[in-house]
Amino acid sequence: MADGQGDKPMEADVKMHKPPQLGLKLVHLDLKGAPPKISYLREIFPLFADLGADGILLEYEDMFPYEGKLQVLKSPNAYSPSDIKDLMVLAKTLKFEIIPLVQTFGHMEFVLKHEAFAHLREVKAFPNTLNPHKEESMELVKSMIDQIMAIHNNIKWIHIGSDEVYYLGEGEESKQLIEQGQTNKNSLFTSHVKAVASYIIATHSNVKPIIWDDMLRNISADKLKESMLDQLVEPMIWVYNADLDVNKMLLQIQKYQGMGFSQIWFASAFKGATGAAQCLTSISYHLANHLQWLNVAETLPRNSIHLQGIALTGWQRYDHFSVLCELLPVGIPSLAVCLQTLRHGVFSLKEEEYVKRSLGCKSLRIDFPSIEDAGSFPGSEVLDHVTHIITYLQQSVDKLHENIVYALWEAAISKLRTAMERIYYPDTVEEWIEEHVNPALTRLQCLVHDMDEALASIDIK
């Protein structure tokens, strides 16, 4: 996934003649970091529907209840099969399309970090890329797909990832074949993706695989057409920058169309794309990204290519070993703004009022999160406390002159912990506080200790 290129001023109420036909609007839930409890998902799915979502792109990673030889992949907090089935029932009630996402090539850290599967790495030192030459690699992928499909019956699509396949071609087997002129990196990529997609279509003929498009971008038109991937997968084109280049994107889409792809997807971002350790969401940045995607959709050549939908990504980690980005409740106001923008083709006062009513907010700041009014939507208390702590804690440490500050921040952090515990598992709560609170709090504690010692020495004299 890509990170952003910095914020910039923008007009939030750019007008369009009419909302373009975008297809499905999917909210991406990235469960490889801070996975919400099922109870919280039950609360926010109806809110997503109210705001204009048509479905969920559900990236399980280690939260899926893998069984048998794959059981080692499962997080201690993994959802149970009954949890997932309950979500499917709720999704059906809301008329949501559910698209599971399982990585099958790159971003395989959650699999290849385990000793049982470490021998399937493309490069021994790095657990992110699967070795495409080993028969056991394909058997592993098939098993993961089989287990996910067993729970997700009656789905139309499955996303097989395939983005950022780092170090592809750098393993010993790959190097040898490349040196002998038998293959190249692009062929290694297309061959593996074809094998995965072909397996899905052979075993579930009504299900179409989706892949991220970044690995396709540098493959020549002739080679990509020769691979016949257009008959097997639908590319999801992702760009998360506020300054998305519309003309450049249209050229990329025309390239895919010329290679035979007739169905495509877009992917924007409502959070998690402006810094690996970002805590607060810049709504204006993500609104700008969505307005640009609307411009792309408006000029799309409909007679030659069909837009299936757009996934609003909400990355929680940049990869399995990375730190946490913004927590989901912190990004919900941004998600609300972006969904309303896609629904109506504009973000004006009318859409702003709708967002405020839906979130229970009296005010809505587009430029930066408001510390006065977090609203009353499910999880708003997390947004409130995170915004308060991130905004003021470091300032308090830097300007500390009285040790009463420490007690005030202890109370604030306790409130945040209580709010997070309703939504997240204990390890997520501890990780976020350890990353974003404890370093400053430790400094504060040391300062208080030093001041206490200084005061004590004065009393002795």
Disulfide bonds with the S-S distance in Angstrom:
none
